[in-house]
Amino acid sequence: MIILGLQETDWLTRGPHTQHHIFERLSQSSSFKITVFDYDIDKTIRSKSLIIKKKVYRNINRAVENSNVIIIRTAHIQVPYIRRISSLITNFFGILAFFRRNRPDIIICFSITNGIIGLLLAKLFRIPCIFYYIDLLHTLVPVSYVQDFARLISRFLFKKSDRVIVVTKSLQKFVLNEGVPLKKTNILLNGISLENTIVDREKLRILKSSLSIENDDFVILYMGYLYDFAGLKEIIDYYNPEIKDGKLNIKFLIIGDGGIYNSLIDHVKKINADWVFLTGKIPFFEITEYIELADLCLMSFELNDVTKDITPIKVMEYMAMKKPVLSTSLPSIVREIGKNSGVIFTQNQKDLVEKIKNLTEEKDKLKDIGLKGYELIKKRYMWPNIIKDLKKIMIDLIKEKKKK
């Protein structure tokens, strides 16, 4: 089966997200040939030339070893505003050329802009198209006045795609409200692979020593993109005085970059918060030992239009390693995980910040909570089961399209 994946973020640096886990696992089978068109959204490619040439990447492992996904990044012009438009034009011709060379059996869209190109060509070539909706995509558009237009495009994709797959019940509710028939939607939860939770004890020992973490330290951990609404600065400012006075033994590991990363580094230096460790982005296959150090993992987002309907896969990754999670009561996470299942919910971000202090004295209780989360993961969130369901959806759609 030839699968064409379309997204509008950087495959090499962002995530790993749902598409990395799914496509890389499928690509390990000789039955699947997978190509993904992406976009250098973070401007990681540096060149003195005005034009960035087309690049093709192979053997990129983001979520599993031995991935065979091919990544195509079409040429674009390095000029603000024109940059994205130029990439869409080259994407159109690049995807069209791919159709003529390797007619795909199915297209899976994870984005709005590349997605609309894929959908239009899918209709032209009579190929089934899935809109795999993992987030409220229009809310992620950085220009506020463009968000309404992005939502209109999303509605078109919802309406015209052969199937809409969502990763949470909240997202399903959203797409149903946008006019998508229930029979046209599927919920495929984000998953976990337990082989990624195996801890290398020697690496752990070295890491613990390098971070000067003692046995009586209480380690909290945040992992992912450093959004300004993640509450990280608030946590640091709230606890810094007590920790500096020796009243609390807390170490704070912040794994990730982007967003407020640079300003947070400057702030930590300014207030001399040497108990905070900003590691930058850590390769996916090296994160296990960092999570293992944690006594408590954080999902500290404030409730807003971006966060109200998300269930980040990192919550499941924490739980798969038997780690308790402290989270604000984001509706989607509450509905998806449920209470008394490995996640401690607080009413809001302020309560979350203050709750950390109380939990520093409850390590044994936190271990029990972590075990509850682990049992839930084993029961509901394993990648092999999710991918099995996706395969069936794809095969059924291909058969239906051939009958028409």
SVG drawing of the C-alpha trace seen along z (x, -y; Angstrom):
<svg xmlns="http://www.w3.org/2000/svg" viewBox="-24 -40 52 47">
<polyline fill="none" stroke="black" stroke-width="0.4" points="0.0,0.0 1.4,-3.4 0.4,-6.1 1.0,-9.8 1.1,-11.8 0.7,-15.6 1.6,-17.9 2.7,-21.6 5.3,-21.3 8.8,-20.0 9.0,-16.2 12.6,-16.3 12.3,-18.6 8.7,-18.8 7.2,-16.0 7.3,-13.1 3.5,-13.5 0.8,-11.0 1.9,-10.8 5.5,-9.9 4.3,-7.0 1.8,-5.7 3.8,-6.1 7.2,-4.9 5.6,-1.8 3.7,-1.1 6.9,-1.7 8.7,1.2 6.5,3.5 7.4,4.1 3.7,3.9 3.6,0.2 5.5,-2.6 5.1,-5.9 6.0,-9.4 5.4,-12.6 5.5,-16.2 6.4,-18.5 7.5,-22.1 10.5,-23.9 8.2,-25.8 10.9,-26.7 13.4,-27.9 16.0,-25.4 17.5,-25.3 20.1,-28.1 21.3,-29.3 22.6,-32.5 20.7,-31.7 17.3,-33.3 15.8,-30.0 15.9,-26.9 16.2,-23.9 14.1,-20.7 15.3,-18.2 14.5,-14.5 15.2,-12.8 15.4,-9.0 16.2,-6.8 14.9,-9.4 13.9,-7.8 11.7,-9.9 9.5,-7.4 10.8,-3.9 14.1,-2.5 14.5,-1.4 11.9,-3.7 11.5,-3.7 9.4,-6.9 10.5,-9.2 10.3,-12.9 10.0,-15.4 10.5,-19.2 9.9,-21.2 11.7,-24.3 10.7,-27.7 11.7,-31.3 13.3,-32.8 11.2,-35.9 8.8,-36.6 5.1,-36.1 6.1,-34.9 7.9,-31.9 4.8,-29.9 3.0,-30.8 5.9,-29.8 6.1,-26.4 2.4,-25.8 3.0,-26.4 5.9,-24.0 4.1,-21.5 1.2,-21.5 3.5,-20.6 5.6,-18.3 2.5,-16.3 1.2,-16.3 4.5,-14.9 4.4,-12.3 0.9,-11.2 2.1,-10.7 5.2,-8.7 3.8,-6.7 0.0,-6.9 -0.9,-6.6 -3.5,-4.2 -4.6,-6.6 -3.8,-10.1 -3.7,-11.0 -3.8,-14.7 -2.6,-16.1 -2.8,-19.8 -5.0,-22.4 -2.9,-23.9 -1.1,-20.9 -4.3,-19.0 -6.4,-21.0 -3.9,-20.4 -4.0,-16.7 -7.9,-16.6 -8.3,-18.3 -5.8,-16.0 -7.4,-13.0 -10.8,-14.0 -9.2,-14.5 -7.4,-11.1 -10.3,-9.2 -8.1,-8.3 -9.5,-8.0 -8.5,-10.8 -8.5,-10.8 -8.3,-14.0 -6.5,-12.9 -7.4,-15.6 -5.1,-15.7 -5.7,-19.2 -7.8,-22.3 -5.7,-23.3 -7.2,-26.7 -6.4,-27.9 -2.7,-27.2 -2.5,-29.7 -0.3,-32.5 -2.2,-35.3 -5.5,-35.8 -7.4,-37.3 -6.5,-34.3 -7.9,-31.8 -11.5,-32.2 -10.4,-31.5 -8.4,-28.5 -11.5,-27.2 -13.5,-27.5 -10.9,-25.4 -11.0,-22.8 -14.8,-22.6 -14.3,-22.0 -11.8,-19.2 -14.2,-17.7 -17.0,-17.7 -15.2,-16.4 -12.7,-13.9 -13.8,-10.3 -13.1,-9.9 -12.3,-12.1 -10.2,-10.5 -9.8,-12.2 -7.7,-11.4 -10.1,-12.4 -13.8,-12.5 -13.6,-16.2 -12.2,-16.6 -15.0,-14.2 -17.6,-16.5 -16.0,-19.5 -16.0,-17.9 -19.6,-16.7 -20.6,-20.3 -18.9,-21.4 -21.4,-19.2 -19.5,-15.9 -21.9,-12.9 -21.1,-10.5 -20.7,-7.5 -17.9,-9.4 -15.8,-9.8 -13.5,-7.4 -11.8,-7.9 -8.3,-6.4 -6.6,-7.3 -3.0,-8.3 -0.9,-5.3 2.2,-4.1 4.8,-1.5 6.2,0.1 9.6,0.9 10.2,-2.9 9.9,-2.8 12.9,-0.5 15.4,-2.3 19.1,-2.0 20.3,-2.0 23.8,-3.1 22.6,-6.1 20.2,-6.9 23.0,-6.9 25.2,-9.2 22.3,-11.6 21.4,-11.7 24.9,-12.6 25.3,-15.2 22.2,-17.0 23.3,-16.7 20.0,-15.0 20.0,-13.5 17.8,-10.8 15.9,-13.3 15.2,-15.7 11.6,-15.9 11.9,-16.0 9.2,-17.6 9.3,-17.4 7.8,-19.2 8.3,-17.9 7.4,-19.5 7.2,-22.8 7.7,-25.7 4.4,-27.6 4.0,-30.8 0.8,-29.4 2.5,-26.3 3.0,-27.9 6.7,-27.3 7.8,-30.8 5.0,-30.8 6.2,-27.6 9.8,-28.8 9.0,-32.2 6.6,-30.7 9.1,-28.2 12.5,-29.9 12.5,-31.8 11.7,-28.7 14.2,-26.5 16.9,-29.1 16.2,-29.3 16.6,-25.5 13.0,-24.9 12.2,-22.6 14.3,-20.1 12.8,-20.4 14.6,-20.0 12.7,-21.1 13.6,-19.4 12.3,-21.2 12.8,-19.2 12.1,-21.0 12.6,-24.2 10.7,-26.8 8.3,-29.4 9.7,-31.0 12.9,-28.8 15.4,-31.6 13.6,-34.1 13.2,-31.4 17.0,-30.6 17.6,-34.3 15.1,-34.5 16.5,-31.4 20.0,-33.0 18.7,-36.4 17.0,-35.0 19.8,-32.4 17.3,-29.4 20.0,-26.7 17.5,-24.0 15.9,-24.5 17.4,-22.5 16.5,-23.6 17.9,-20.7 16.7,-22.0 15.3,-19.4 16.3,-15.8 16.1,-13.1 13.0,-10.9 15.1,-7.8 17.0,-9.5 14.0,-10.8 13.3,-7.6 15.9,-8.2 14.8,-11.8 11.2,-10.8 12.5,-8.0 14.1,-10.7 10.8,-12.4 8.6,-12.0 5.9,-14.1 5.2,-15.0 3.4,-18.1 0.6,-19.0 0.4,-22.6 -1.4,-24.3 -3.8,-27.1 -7.3,-26.6 -7.6,-28.5 -8.8,-28.0 -5.7,-26.0 -5.7,-23.7 -9.4,-23.0 -9.7,-20.2 -6.2,-18.6 -4.9,-15.4 -1.2,-15.5 0.5,-12.2 3.1,-13.1 0.5,-12.5 0.3,-8.8 4.1,-8.7 4.4,-9.7 1.8,-7.2 3.4,-4.4 6.5,-4.9 4.4,-4.6 4.7,-8.3 1.9,-10.3 0.7,-13.4 -0.4,-16.7 -2.6,-18.5 -4.9,-21.4 -8.5,-20.2 -8.4,-20.5 -11.8,-19.1 -10.4,-16.7 -7.9,-15.1 -10.5,-14.8 -12.9,-13.1 -10.2,-10.9 -8.3,-9.7 -10.9,-10.1 -10.4,-10.7 -8.5,-8.3 -6.6,-6.9 -3.1,-8.2 -3.7,-11.9 -4.2,-14.4 -6.4,-17.3 -6.4,-20.8 -9.1,-23.4 -6.7,-25.9 -3.1,-26.7 -2.7,-28.6 -4.0,-25.6 -1.5,-23.4 1.4,-25.5 0.5,-25.5 -0.4,-21.8 3.2,-20.8 4.4,-21.7 1.8,-19.4 2.8,-16.5 6.5,-16.7 5.6,-14.9 3.6,-12.1 6.1,-10.2 4.6,-6.8 1.1,-7.9 2.4,-9.2 3.9,-5.9 0.5,-4.2 -1.1,-6.8 1.5,-6.2 0.8,-2.4 -2.9,-3.1 -2.0,-5.1 0.3,-2.4 -2.6,0.2 -4.9,-2.2 -2.2,-2.6 -1.8,1.2 -5.6,1.6 -6.4,-1.2 -3.5,-2.9 -1.2,-0.4 0.0,-1.4 -0.4,2.1 -4.1,2.1 -4.5,-1.5 -2.6,-0.7 -4.6,2.4 -7.8,0.3 -6.2,-2.2 -5.3,0.5 -8.9,1.7 -10.2,-1.8 -7.7,-2.4 -8.4,1.0 -12.2,0.4 -11.9,-3.0 -9.8,-1.8 -12.3,1.0 -15.2,-1.4 -13.5,-3.8 -12.8,-1.0 -16.5,0.0 -17.6,-3.5"/>
</svg>
